[in-house]
């Protein structure tokens, strides 16, 4: 037979349940109404710390501090509250901060080092524990630390009136090169516009560009002409974050070198003789510019028949005369400009002609052979060369005759001598030939003394 339950044990268990219920209800009342008891705080038994304990935060970029361990609330202080501010009191364990741009950096930093200002963040929990984070706030500039002048139609490294210039940017943000980011470039001040390659190369006041894989981007600007030198101002905005910065550049009054090419660029005209300067008309072509072209020649001795040319290449005709004041022209400049202000110079020189050459003296007069023997009725031929080519001959012998035809001298001993004629005649003689300025001689070494009929 089963034993009868113990009534005493049941009463004890019931009383225990009653006491447990009353204790739980009292605890509820104390927690909700105060009940005069102390505040119950959640306690984190981990090591109290502020994380990261050391780090570099970039100005203008949100960063997060995390509190681990300790008992809230937490009291916080910053050694540079104007640079990196934190809440004075918080129960949160994550705190978002945005550092300002440091105007003063730590002493002793080399120029090539990242320019930072060190800030100490101290946190104290409800139990009096402290933790410190050392944060370096780095200077941060959108588009790096400069803008660089690249290719230009002006002198190297110069932005000039009327010129086109390429500007290079390094899109550094948060200390990193931002590949693929889009940026908006805006003209804030200055006589220039951007060239938009995505819109038929039109000139615009703002343009959107995309950084390449190296985080770099370029823009081309075109500057107006006819204005004084001045500073231009460009606004650069990162479209992803809205962060922006300004860059200033100086426009020089020096005109665009322009790379205009004039053919010919140097003109020299020579007169016909030493008394006359060169003169005449010369056509000049101009390449590599933007029409219309204009030619200006300040010297009145150079007249430009068409001072403006709308063709490309430009074409001009220079009419060059002798100055009314006398003398010739020496490197007289004529300036050719295009519509952008690019220019080139054509120089003009005239000079008198050379003196006529001195006459070449004729070759010496000569005969060959220089001596002949004659017989009665015979004719000997002698060749004459040199001199002027116009010859005359004469014989010293009364019965010897000489004639010349071209370069040949014919010498003949006549016949038909008579005693009355002076018999006997000389047995030698001479034939001379002259061109009017010099004489050559043919010796008659043997001449018959008598040649009868």
For each residue, the residues with C-beta under 8 A, 3 or more apart:
1:
2:
3:
4:
5: 9 10
6: 9 10
7: 10 11
8: 11 12
9: 5 6 12 13
10: 5 6 7 13 14
11: 7 8 14 15
12: 8 9 15 16
13: 9 10 16 17
14: 10 11 17 18
15: 11 12 18 19
16: 12 13 19 20
17: 13 14 20 21
18: 14 15 21 22
19: 15 16 22 23
20: 16 17 23 24
21: 17 18 24 25
22: 18 19 25 26
23: 19 20 26 27
24: 20 21 27 28
25: 21 22 28 29
26: 22 23 29 30
27: 23 24 30 31
28: 24 25 31 32
29: 25 26 32 33 35
30: 26 27 33 34 35 36 37
31: 27 28 35 40
32: 28 29
33: 29 30
34: 30 37
35: 29 30 31
36: 30
37: 30 34
38:
39:
40: 31
41: 71 72 126
42: 71 72
43: 71
44: 48 68 69 70 71
45: 69
46: 68 69 70
47: 68 69
48: 44 67 68 69 70 123 125 129 130 131
49: 53 67 68 69 131
50: 53 65 66 67 68 121 123 131 132 133
51: 65 66 67 68 133
52: 55 65 133
53: 49 50 132 133 134
54: 133 134 135 136
55: 52 63 133 135 136
56: 114 116 135 136 137 138 175
57: 61 63 84 97 99 135 136 137 138
58: 61 99 137 138 140 174 175
59: 99 100 101 102 137 138 139 140
60: 98 99 100 101 140 243
61: 57 58 98 99 140 174
62: 96 97 98
63: 55 57 96 97 98 99
64: 94 95 96 97
65: 50 51 52 86 94 95 97 121 133
66: 50 51 93 94 95
67: 48 49 50 51 70 74 92 93 94 95 123 131
68: 44 46 47 48 49 50 51 93
69: 44 45 46 47 48 49 125 129
70: 44 46 48 67 74 123 125 126 127 129 131
71: 41 42 43 44 125 126 127
72: 41 42 90 91 93 125 126
73: 89 90 91 125 126
74: 67 70 89 90 91 123 124 125 126
75: 88 89 123 124
76: 86 87 88 89 90 95 121 122 123 124
77: 81 86 88 121 122
78: 81 83 84 85 86 119 120 121
79: 119 120 121 122
80: 83 84 117 119 137
81: 77 78 84 85 86
82: 85 100
83: 78 80 99 100 102 117 119 137
84: 57 78 80 81 97 99 100 119 121 135 137
85: 78 81 82 97
86: 65 76 77 78 81 95 97 121
87: 76 90 95
88: 75 76 77
89: 73 74 75 76
90: 72 73 74 76 87 95
91: 72 73 74
92: 67 95
93: 66 67 68 72
94: 64 65 66 67
95: 64 65 66 67 76 86 87 90 92
96: 62 63 64
97: 57 62 63 64 65 84 85 86
98: 60 61 62 63
99: 57 58 59 60 61 63 83 84 102 119 135 137
100: 59 60 82 83 84 137
101: 59 60 139 140
102: 59 83 99 105 115 116 117 137 138 139
103:
104: 117
105: 102 109 115 116 117 139
106: 109 116 117 118 136
107:
108:
109: 105 106 113 114 115 116
110: 113
111:
112:
113: 109 110
114: 56 109 138 139 175
115: 102 105 109 138 139
116: 56 102 105 106 109 136 137 138 139
117: 80 83 102 104 105 106 136 137
118: 106 134 135 136 137
119: 78 79 80 83 84 99 134 135 136 137
120: 78 79 132 133 134 135
121: 50 65 76 77 78 79 84 86 132 133 134 135
122: 76 77 79 130 131 132
123: 48 50 67 70 74 75 76 130 131 132 133
124: 74 75 76 128 129 130
125: 48 69 70 71 72 73 74 128 129 130
126: 41 70 71 72 73 74
127: 70 71
128: 124 125
129: 48 69 70 124 125
130: 48 122 123 124 125
131: 48 49 50 67 70 122 123
132: 50 53 120 121 122 123
133: 50 51 52 53 54 55 65 120 121 123
134: 53 54 118 119 120 121
135: 54 55 56 57 84 99 118 119 120 121
136: 54 55 56 57 106 116 117 118 119
137: 56 57 58 59 80 83 84 99 100 102 116 117 118 119
138: 56 57 58 59 102 114 115 116 175
139: 59 101 102 105 114 115 116
140: 58 59 60 61 101 173 174 175
141: 144 145 172 245
142: 171 172 173 236 238 243 244 245
143: 147 169 170 171 172 173 183 236 245 247
144: 141 169 170 171 172
145: 141 170 172
146: 170
147: 143 167 168 169 234 247 249
148: 167 168 169
149: 152 157 158 159 165 166 167 168 249
150: 165 166 167 168 218
151: 165 166
152: 149 155 156 157 158 159 160 163 164 165 166
153: 160 163 164 165 256 257 258 259 340 342
154: 158 159 160 163 165 252 254 255 256 257
155: 152 158 160 252 254 257
156: 152
157: 149 152
158: 149 152 154 155 163 252 254
159: 149 152 154 163 165 221 223 232 249 250 251 252
160: 152 153 154 155 163 223 251 252 253 254 255 256
161: 191 223 224 225 226 227 229 251 252 253 254 255 256 341
162: 223 224 225 255 256 258 340 341 342
163: 152 153 154 158 159 160 222 223 255 256 257 258 340 341 342
164: 152 153 195 220 221 222 223 256 340
165: 149 150 151 152 153 154 159 220 221 223
166: 149 150 151 152 218 219 220
167: 147 148 149 150 218 219 220 221 234 249
168: 147 148 149 150 216 217 218
169: 143 144 147 148 183 216 217 218 219 236
170: 143 144 145 146 177 215 216
171: 142 143 144 177 178 181 183 211 215 216 217 238
172: 141 142 143 144 145 175 176 177 178 215
173: 140 142 143 176 178 181 238 241 243
174: 58 61 140
175: 56 58 114 138 140 172
176: 172 173 215
177: 170 171 172 211 214 215 216
178: 171 172 173 181 211 215 238
179: 211 212 213 214 215
180: 210 211 213
181: 171 173 178 210 211 215 238 239 240
182: 208 209 210 211 238 239 240
183: 143 169 171 208 209 210 211 217 236 237 238 239
184: 206 207 208 235 236 237 239
185: 194 206 207 208 209 219 234 235 236
186: 205 206 234 235 237
187: 190 192 193 194 205 206 232 233 234
188: 233 234 235 246
189: 231 232 233
190: 187 223 230 231 232 233 251
191: 161 223 224 227 230 232 251
192: 187 221 222 223 224 232 251
193: 187 203 204 205 221 222
194: 185 187 203 204 205 206 207 219 220 221
195: 164 201 202 203 204 207 219 220 221 222
196: 199 200 201 202 203 204 207
197: 201 220
198:
199: 196 202 204
200: 196
201: 195 196 197
202: 195 196 199
203: 193 194 195 196 222
204: 193 194 195 196 199 207
205: 186 187 193 194
206: 184 185 186 187 194
207: 184 185 194 195 196 204 219
208: 182 183 184 185 239
209: 182 183 185 217 218 219
210: 180 181 182 183 217
211: 171 177 178 179 180 181 182 183 214 215 216 217
212: 179 215 216 217
213: 179 180
214: 177 179 211
215: 170 171 172 176 177 178 179 181 211 212
216: 168 169 170 171 177 211 212
217: 168 169 171 183 209 210 211 212
218: 150 166 167 168 169 209
219: 166 167 169 185 194 195 207 209
220: 164 165 166 167 194 195 197
221: 159 164 165 167 192 193 194 195
222: 163 164 192 193 195 203 340
223: 159 160 161 162 163 164 165 190 191 192 251
224: 161 162 191 192 227
225: 161 162 255 340 341
226: 161 341
227: 161 191 224 230
228: 253
229: 161 250 251 252 253
230: 190 191 227 250 251
231: 189 190 248 249 250 251
232: 159 187 189 190 191 192 248 249 250 251
233: 187 188 189 190 246 247 248
234: 147 167 185 186 187 188 246 247 248 249
235: 184 185 186 188 244 245 246
236: 142 143 169 183 184 185 244 245 246 247
237: 183 184 186 242 243 244
238: 142 171 173 178 181 182 183 241 242 243 244
239: 181 182 183 184 208 242
240: 181 182
241: 173 238
242: 237 238 239
243: 60 142 173 237 238
244: 142 235 236 237 238
245: 141 142 143 235 236
246: 188 233 234 235 236
247: 143 147 233 234 236
248: 231 232 233 234
249: 147 149 159 167 231 232 234
250: 159 229 230 231 232
251: 159 160 161 190 191 192 223 229 230 231 232
252: 154 155 158 159 160 161 229
253: 160 161 228 229
254: 154 155 158 160 161
255: 154 160 161 162 163 225 258 337 341 342 343
256: 153 154 160 161 162 163 164 340 341 342 343
257: 153 154 155 163 342
258: 153 162 163 255 288 289 338 340 341 342 343 344
259: 153 288 342
260: 286 287 288 289 336 337 338 342 343 344
261: 265 286 287 288 344
262: 265 284 285 286 287 336 344 345 346
263: 284 285 286 287
264: 267 282 284 346
265: 261 262 344 345 346 347
266: 346 347 349
267: 264 282 284 318 320 346 347 348 349
268: 278 348 349 350 351
269: 277 278 279 280 282 320 348 349 350 351
270: 278 350 351 352 353
271: 274 275 276 277 278 279 350 351 352 353
272: 276 353
273: 276 352 353 354 355 356
274: 271 352 353 354 355
275: 271 352
276: 271 272 273 322 352 353
277: 269 271 322 327 328 329 350 351 352
278: 268 269 270 271 320 328 350 351 352 353
279: 269 271 320 321 322 350
280: 269 319 320
281: 305 317 318 319 320
282: 264 267 269 317 318 320
283: 315 316 317 318
284: 262 263 264 267 295 315 316 317 318 336 346
285: 262 263 313 314 315
286: 260 261 262 263 289 293 309 313 314 315 316 336 338 344
287: 260 261 262 263 313
288: 258 259 260 261
289: 258 260 286 293 312 314 338 339 340 342
290: 312 338 339 340 342
291: 309 310 311 312 314 338 339
292: 308 309 310 314 338 339
293: 286 289 308 309 310 314 316 336 337 338 339
294: 307 308 309 336 337 338
295: 284 304 307 308 309 314 316 318 334 335 336
296: 304 307 334 335 336 337
297: 302 303 304 318 332 333 334 335 348
298: 333
299: 302 323 329 332 348
300: 303 323 324
301: 320 321 322 323 324 329 332
302: 297 299 318 319 320 321 329 332 334 348
303: 297 300 318 319 320 321
304: 295 296 297 307 316 317 318 319 334
305: 281 316 317 318 319
306: 309 315 316 317
307: 294 295 296 304 316
308: 292 293 294 295
309: 286 291 292 293 294 295 306 314 315 316
310: 291 292 293
311: 291 314 315
312: 289 290 291
313: 285 286 287
314: 285 286 289 291 292 293 295 309 311 336 338
315: 283 284 285 286 306 309 311
316: 283 284 286 293 295 304 305 306 307 309 336
317: 281 282 283 284 304 305 306
318: 267 281 282 283 284 295 297 302 303 304 305 334 346 348
319: 280 281 302 303 304 305
320: 267 269 278 279 280 281 282 301 302 303 329 348 350
321: 279 301 302 303
322: 276 277 279 301 326 328 350
323: 299 300 301 326 327 328 329
324: 300 301
325:
326: 322 323
327: 277 323
328: 277 278 322 323 349 350 351 352
329: 277 299 301 302 320 323 332 348 349 350
330: 349
331: 347 348 349
332: 297 299 301 302 329 347 348 349
333: 297 298 345 346 347 348
334: 295 296 297 302 304 318 345 346 347 348
335: 295 296 297 343 344 345
336: 260 262 284 286 293 294 295 296 314 316 343 344 345 346
337: 255 260 293 294 296 341 342 343
338: 258 260 286 289 290 291 292 293 294 314 341 342 343
339: 289 290 291 292 293
340: 153 162 163 164 222 225 256 258 289 290
341: 161 162 163 225 226 255 256 258 337 338
342: 153 162 163 255 256 257 258 259 260 289 290 337 338
343: 255 256 258 260 335 336 337 338
344: 258 260 261 262 265 286 335 336
345: 262 265 333 334 335 336
346: 262 264 265 266 267 284 318 333 334 336
347: 265 266 267 331 332 333 334
348: 267 268 269 297 299 302 318 320 329 331 332 333 334
349: 266 267 268 269 328 329 330 331 332
350: 268 269 270 271 277 278 279 320 322 328 329
351: 268 269 270 271 277 278 328
352: 270 271 273 274 275 276 277 278 328
353: 270 271 272 273 274 276 278
354: 273 274
355: 273 274
356: 273
357:
358:
359:
360:
361:
362: 386 387 388 389 435
363: 385 386 387
364: 386 387 438
365: 384 385 386 387 433 434 435 438 439 440
366: 384 385 386 440
367: 370 382 383 384 385 409 433 440 441 442
368: 382 383 385
369: 372 382 442
370: 367 440 441 442 443
371: 442 443 444 445
372: 369 380 382 411 442 443 444 445
373: 380 444 445 446
374: 378 380 400 411 412 413 444 446 447 448
375: 378 413 448
376: 413 415 448 451
377: 412 413 414 415 451
378: 374 375 412 413
379: 410 411 412
380: 372 373 374 410 411 412
381: 408 409 410 411
382: 367 368 369 372 408 409 411 431 442
383: 367 368 407 408 409
384: 365 366 367 387 391 404 407 408 409 433 440
385: 363 365 366 367 368 407
386: 362 363 364 365 366 435
387: 362 363 364 365 384 390 391 435 437 438
388: 362 435 436 437
389: 362 435
390: 387 435 436
391: 384 387 404 407 409 433 434 435
392: 404 433 434 435 436
393: 402 403 404 409 431 432 433
394: 402 431 432
395: 400 401 402 411 429 430 431 444
396: 429 430 431 432
397: 400 425 426 428 429 430 444 447
398: 422 425
399: 413 414 417 421 425 447 451
400: 374 395 397 411 412 413 414 429 431 444 447
401: 395 411 412 414
402: 393 394 395 409 410 411 412 431 442
403: 393 409 410
404: 384 391 392 393 408 409 410 433
405: 408 410
406:
407: 383 384 385 391
408: 381 382 383 384 404 405
409: 367 381 382 383 384 391 393 402 403 404 431 433 442
410: 379 380 381 402 403 404 405
411: 372 374 379 380 381 382 395 400 401 402 431 442 444
412: 374 377 378 379 380 400 401 402
413: 374 375 376 377 378 399 400 447 448 451
414: 377 399 400 401 417 451
415: 376 377 451 452 453
416: 451 452 453
417: 399 414 421 423 425 450 451 452 453
418: 421 423 453
419: 423
420: 423
421: 399 417 418 425
422: 398 425
423: 417 418 419 420 449 450
424: 449 450
425: 397 398 399 417 421 422 447 448 449 450
426: 397 429 447 449
427: 446 447 448 449
428: 397 443 444 445 446 447
429: 395 396 397 400 426 444 447
430: 395 396 397 441 442 443 444
431: 382 393 394 395 396 400 402 409 411 441 442 444
432: 393 394 396 439 440 441 442
433: 365 367 384 391 392 393 404 409 439 440 441 442
434: 365 391 392 437 438 439 440
435: 362 365 386 387 388 389 390 391 392 438
436: 388 390 392
437: 387 388 434
438: 364 365 387 434 435
439: 365 432 433 434
440: 365 366 367 370 384 432 433 434
441: 367 370 430 431 432 433
442: 367 369 370 371 372 382 402 409 411 430 431 432 433
443: 370 371 372 428 430
444: 371 372 373 374 395 397 400 411 428 429 430 431 447
445: 371 372 373 428
446: 373 374 427 428
447: 374 397 399 400 413 425 426 427 428 429 444
448: 374 375 376 413 425 427 451
449: 423 424 425 426 427
450: 417 423 424 425
451: 376 377 399 413 414 415 416 417 448
452: 415 416 417
453: 415 416 417 418
